[in-house]
Amino acid sequence: MSRISAKTKLREKGFLLGSFVEIGAPGLVEIFGLTGFDFVVIDCEHAAFSGESVTAMARAAEASGTAPFVRVRENSHGQILEALDLGAVGLHIPQISSAEDAAQAVRAAKFPPEGIRGLNPFVRAAGYGAEPLASFRKTANDDTLLVLHIEAQETMTQVEEILAVPGVDVAFLGPYDLSQTMGIPGQVTHPKVREAMRGVVKAAAKHNVAVGCFANSPEQAAIWLGEGVSYLTYSVDSFIFVEGCRAIRREVEKLRRGS
């Protein structure tokens, strides 16, 4: 397998663009890579993916030049270990609400002495034993991008402490969950959500952490880029296809009517 370092690219380029993948189709993953997306997030929180599905999509990502990330279902040592062993080079960890949550995620993602990740030198991430053990451990610890989701109103008071935890790479504001906890579900660019984002950006700058967010339209993307986001997940594979199909249908209907 060929490891694609999104962490290095973020450091050098200063910006990453990706999308969530919720349809178990390696071909769609390849399309993201072939069209220049920096990463895909294989969404195990909201889609029913098996380990075999994650492996197939990780292979498709690597073959097309995009980095395979996994969003795990919860901040669980076992789920984090599985995703990394299957070849994820980045992790999205949902529902981080405290510094202890953040430290737990870091510990699960890293080998000792930085963490408690279990060692198996024969997993896919280690080339099934083909990669030297020392190289595998060092690369995994140094190069895995850890993205923590901050997605509840009550968590906003804990942002400074969360981002001060060593090993956190990206603070990801989950606008849908956050808007829901604020009592404005779905209003993802509401002034309250944007104010929360400004607080995250300010805290992240103090701790040299990048800031991420989700956008579902060019207009939303423009808002978050303007607020200082440098790690952008644009929509979901299924909805991108929905929007493409709708646009084609509208244009064909215009042609049919001669307008």
Summary of the structure (lengths in Angstrom):
residues: 259
radius of gyration: 18.6
end to end distance: 51.2
largest distance: 68.5
contacts: 866
relative contact order: 0.12
helix: 51%
strand: 16%
